[in-house]
Amino acid sequence: MTILFLGIDLAKNVFALHGVDSTGKACLVRPAVRREQLLEVVAKLPPCTIGMEACSGAHHWARQFAGFGHTVRLMAPKFVAPYRMSGKRGKNDAADAMAICEAVQRPNMRFVPIKTALAQSRLAIHTVRQGWVAARTAVINRLRGLLSEFGIVMPLKAKTVRARAADHLDELPGWMQTACRDLLAELRRLDEQVAAYDDHVRLMAQADDRAQQLMGVPGIGPTTASALLASIGNGHDFANGRQVAAWLGLVPGQYSSGGKQRLGRITKAGDSYLRTLLILGARAVLAAAQSKQDRLSRWATTLAERRGYWKAVVAIAAKNARMAWAMLAKGEDFKPLA
């Protein structure tokens, strides 16, 4: 029988495959395929629809399988879980592959866009940069904690900690001085790493015309523009801008019933890094709106007065996400309204 749908449970070394024909009958059940055998097994199959969970390595395998003529679909694991068999079967690789095969056939399933190798490379720069930033924050907090043990309390502002920590070194005992000097040296090294990756991000944005277009939107800088491009590409996987905002978790969750609409807090679904960048940009827009009189600034200021600061920030971030989609999908420049 011809396989129409194939579910693959991804792993590091041993993969599980479950394929069905047009009647839904399982005609390929292989619960243990070694990593070095997977490409050979898939290459021998006639073109079919392959489903996988969007996890580590999924985009790499999707590009490989698409090269053999297969149609590849990636799904968020939380959308696959309801199709997993329970009871006696429980949770195992074979049951996961069967659930993936079942989920990929659903007509209303939402799929994850497959990233190119270039997009993944660009996102790797953002990932590493965030790691340096997190490490730098940890060093600053560690330094503040150690100094507080000796009665030297530093404010939260990182710039102040850098400036004032060195001034208090002479007041500390010998070994404590050694620890603090090493932490300050590590902090300087991390500052250099973050600055270097900021330059990488800036170069990526400058080299792409679409990123230059996005940077024309207030609240979108090189970091946000390059991250958006690497994540959604031309935006053709989304029907409209609101889908992008919902994908980023910038729309309210619905708790509606009985014909009455109830909207709650934002869902915070999707990519938290992109959402954070858009929120930070929106805060900058709202802060600058106080001294401007263009249409966007007047709207943001009025909204903040009417609904509060944070709701206005989220609304600006969602608007920027929608405008970014329109610019990428339609190839238009940002046109500010007076």
ZITAWO-V550644 format. One record per run of one state. SS is the DSSP state (A for helix, B for strand, O for the rest). FROM is the first residue (numbers start at 1). LEN is the number of residues. If there is no record, write none. Layout:
ss: (SS | SS)
from: (FROM | FROM)
len: (LEN | LEN)
//
This chain:
ss: (O | B | O | B | O | B | A | O | B | O | A | O | B | O | A | O | A | O | B | O | A | O | A | O | A | O | A | O | A | O | A | O | B | O | B | O | B | O | B | O | A | O | A | O | A | O)
from: (1 | 5 | 10 | 14 | 21 | 26 | 35 | 44 | 49 | 54 | 58 | 67 | 71 | 76 | 77 | 84 | 93 | 104 | 111 | 113 | 117 | 149 | 158 | 172 | 174 | 207 | 209 | 215 | 222 | 233 | 241 | 248 | 252 | 255 | 257 | 258 | 260 | 261 | 263 | 267 | 272 | 290 | 295 | 308 | 309 | 331)
len: (4 | 5 | 4 | 7 | 5 | 9 | 9 | 5 | 5 | 4 | 9 | 4 | 5 | 1 | 7 | 9 | 11 | 7 | 2 | 4 | 32 | 9 | 14 | 2 | 33 | 2 | 6 | 7 | 11 | 8 | 7 | 4 | 3 | 2 | 1 | 2 | 1 | 2 | 4 | 5 | 18 | 5 | 13 | 1 | 22 | 8)
//
